[in-house]
Amino acid sequence: MSDNHGASHALDVEDVVKSYPGRRGIVLDHLSFTVDDGEFVVLEGPSGSGKSTTVHLIAALDRPSSGSIRVHGRELSHRHRLDRFRREQVGVVFQLHNLLPHLDALQNVEIVSLGGKLHRKQRQARAEELLREVGLERQMHVYPPELSGGERQRIAVARALANNPPLLLADEPTGSLDDDTARLVIGLLRAHCVAGGAVLAVSHDPRLTNAADRVLNLVGGRIEPARAGEEVVES
């Protein structure tokens, strides 16, 4: 891997190790890869290979045991306002949605913009726009327990895009969606990249991997080299 300290990448994951005491042991084993601005990268791999752990580390929801994670050149361990980092620099689509059950769909999208630069009417207008884009204009005032898994997933995608984050992390964003809705969500992710943002998605979904600029295969906590006949993925 080349020296990226002076390069302008959206994301640099360099020599990251994540280990837990007990049976889980080492989950990420000197993991290294980059994602550029405007690039759509999918991280795939078997269950337990460390995909969700990688998302949590990049979102600063957990700390690596060793190694470096830089978002637009700035090391995460040097950031003191992680709440501001998550609001302004990164959006996250969680695999289990993580919606607040006592807030309706509109409020769940709008809440991530609290404390930012938008005033209330702007936050609401942005949330309404995104819910329309994911086909939920009729469910804006419905609460998560009353919605299907696919509808909750679409709210999670809208929420992650609400602040137009430079880096979007998506953990299985299309897994519970039908083909038409999956195409809609993938289109939003692609549009985010066209506008200059970066997307790192974790997925087993071939609909998503087929839309990616690059696919990285995570096996045993490391990026597996491309097999013969496949394009070599450089990290």
C-alpha positions in Angstrom: 0.0 0.0 0.0 1.2 3.4 -0.9 1.9 6.1 1.7 -1.4 8.0 2.0 -0.5 10.5 4.7 -0.2 13.3 2.1 -2.9 12.0 -0.2 -6.5 13.3 -0.3 -8.6 10.2 0.3 -12.1 10.3 1.8 -11.0 7.3 4.0 -7.8 5.7 4.9 -7.8 2.5 6.9 -4.3 1.5 7.6 -3.0 -1.6 9.4 -6.0 -1.8 11.7 -6.3 -4.5 14.3 -9.4 -5.0 16.4 -9.3 -7.7 19.1 -11.6 -8.6 21.9 -10.8 -10.7 25.0 -12.3 -14.2 25.1 -13.6 -16.3 22.4 -13.9 -13.6 19.6 -10.2 -13.0 19.6 -8.9 -11.0 16.6 -11.7 -9.7 14.4 -9.7 -7.4 12.2 -6.2 -8.5 11.3 -4.0 -5.6 10.0 -6.8 -4.3 7.7 -5.8 -1.7 5.1 -7.8 -0.1 2.3 -8.8 3.4 1.0 -11.9 5.0 -0.4 -11.7 8.1 -2.6 -14.1 11.1 -2.9 -16.8 10.2 -5.4 -16.2 6.5 -5.1 -18.7 3.8 -4.3 -17.0 0.8 -2.6 -18.7 -2.3 -1.3 -17.1 -4.5 1.4 -18.3 -8.1 1.2 -17.4 -11.2 3.0 -18.8 -14.1 5.1 -20.6 -13.6 8.4 -18.2 -12.9 11.2 -15.5 -11.5 8.9 -15.5 -8.1 10.6 -17.6 -6.0 8.2 -19.9 -4.4 10.8 -16.9 -4.0 13.1 -15.2 -2.0 10.4 -18.2 0.3 10.0 -18.4 0.9 13.7 -14.7 1.8 13.9 -14.9 4.2 11.0 -17.9 5.9 12.6 -15.9 6.3 15.8 -18.4 4.1 17.7 -15.5 1.9 18.8 -11.8 2.2 18.8 -9.2 0.0 17.0 -6.8 -2.0 19.1 -4.0 -0.6 16.9 -3.6 1.0 13.5 -4.9 4.2 11.9 -8.2 5.4 10.5 -8.2 8.8 8.8 -11.3 10.6 7.3 -10.2 13.2 4.8 -6.7 13.1 6.2 -7.6 13.5 9.9 -6.9 10.7 12.3 -10.0 9.7 14.3 -8.0 9.3 17.5 -7.2 13.0 17.3 -10.8 14.1 17.1 -12.2 15.4 20.4 -15.8 16.3 19.3 -17.0 12.9 18.0 -20.6 14.0 18.1 -19.7 16.8 15.7 -17.7 14.4 13.5 -20.7 12.0 13.3 -23.0 14.9 12.5 -20.9 16.7 9.9 -18.4 14.2 8.4 -20.1 10.7 8.3 -23.6 9.3 7.9 -24.3 5.7 8.9 -27.0 3.3 7.8 -27.1 0.7 10.6 -28.0 -2.9 9.8 -30.7 -2.9 12.5 -31.8 0.6 11.5 -31.4 2.1 15.1 -34.5 4.2 14.7 -36.1 5.9 17.8 -39.5 4.2 18.3 -41.0 7.2 20.0 -40.3 9.5 17.0 -42.2 9.3 13.7 -40.4 8.8 10.4 -39.9 12.5 9.7 -38.5 13.2 13.2 -36.1 10.2 12.9 -34.6 11.8 9.8 -34.6 15.3 11.1 -33.0 14.5 14.5 -29.5 14.0 13.1 -29.4 17.6 12.0 -30.1 19.0 15.4 -27.2 21.2 16.6 -26.1 21.8 13.0 -26.4 24.9 10.8 -29.9 24.4 9.5 -32.8 26.0 11.3 -36.0 24.0 12.1 -37.9 24.7 8.8 -34.8 23.8 6.7 -34.3 20.6 8.7 -37.9 19.6 8.2 -37.8 20.4 4.5 -34.7 18.3 4.0 -36.2 15.4 5.9 -39.4 15.6 3.9 -37.4 15.7 0.6 -35.4 12.6 1.5 -38.5 10.6 2.6 -40.1 11.4 -0.7 -37.0 10.3 -2.5 -37.2 6.9 -0.8 -40.9 6.6 -1.5 -42.2 7.2 2.0 -44.1 10.5 1.5 -47.2 8.8 3.0 -45.5 7.4 6.0 -43.8 10.6 7.3 -45.9 10.7 10.5 -45.9 7.0 11.1 -43.8 5.5 14.0 -41.2 2.8 13.4 -43.0 -0.1 15.2 -45.9 0.4 12.8 -43.7 0.1 9.7 -42.2 -2.9 7.8 -38.6 -3.7 7.9 -38.1 -2.4 4.4 -39.7 0.9 5.3 -37.6 1.2 8.4 -34.5 0.5 6.3 -35.5 3.3 3.9 -35.9 5.8 6.8 -32.4 4.8 7.9 -31.0 5.6 4.5 -32.8 8.9 4.4 -31.4 9.8 7.9 -27.9 8.9 6.9 -28.1 11.3 3.9 -29.8 14.2 5.9 -26.6 16.1 6.5 -25.1 15.4 3.1 -22.1 13.7 4.7 -18.8 13.6 2.9 -18.5 9.9 3.9 -21.5 7.6 4.0 -21.3 4.2 5.7 -24.0 1.7 4.9 -24.4 -1.7 6.6 -26.6 -3.9 4.4 -28.7 -0.9 3.1 -30.6 -3.0 0.6 -30.9 -6.4 2.3 -34.6 -6.1 3.2 -35.7 -4.3 0.1 -37.6 -5.5 -3.0 -35.9 -4.9 -6.4 -37.7 -1.6 -7.2 -36.9 -0.1 -3.9 -33.4 -1.4 -3.9 -32.8 0.3 -7.2 -34.1 3.5 -5.8 -31.8 3.3 -2.8 -28.8 2.4 -4.9 -29.6 5.3 -7.1 -29.5 7.6 -4.1 -26.1 6.2 -3.1 -24.7 6.6 -6.6 -26.0 10.2 -6.8 -24.3 10.9 -3.5 -21.0 9.8 -5.1 -21.7 11.8 -8.3 -22.1 14.9 -6.1 -18.6 14.2 -4.7 -19.4 12.1 -1.6 -17.9 8.7 -0.8 -19.8 5.6 0.0 -18.6 2.5 1.8 -21.3 -0.2 1.9 -21.2 -3.6 3.6 -23.3 -6.1 1.8 -23.9 -9.6 0.5 -26.4 -8.2 -2.0 -25.4 -8.7 -5.7 -27.6 -5.8 -6.7 -25.3 -3.5 -4.6 -22.0 -5.1 -5.6 -22.9 -4.8 -9.3 -23.4 -1.1 -8.8 -20.1 -0.5 -7.0 -17.0 1.0 -8.4 -14.9 -1.5 -6.4 -15.7 -4.6 -4.3 -13.4 -5.6 -1.5 -13.6 -9.1 -0.1 -13.1 -9.3 3.6 -12.1 -12.7 4.9 -10.6 -13.4 8.3 -10.3 -9.8 9.1 -8.2 -9.0 6.0 -8.9 -7.9 2.4 -8.5 -11.1 0.3 -6.5 -10.7 -2.9 -8.5 -10.9 -6.1 -8.7 -14.4 -7.7 -7.2 -15.2 -11.1 -9.2 -13.5 -13.8 -10.6 -10.8 -11.5 -9.5 -7.2 -11.4 -6.9 -6.6 -8.7 -8.1 -4.3 -6.0 -5.4 -2.0 -4.7 -5.5 -0.8 -1.2 
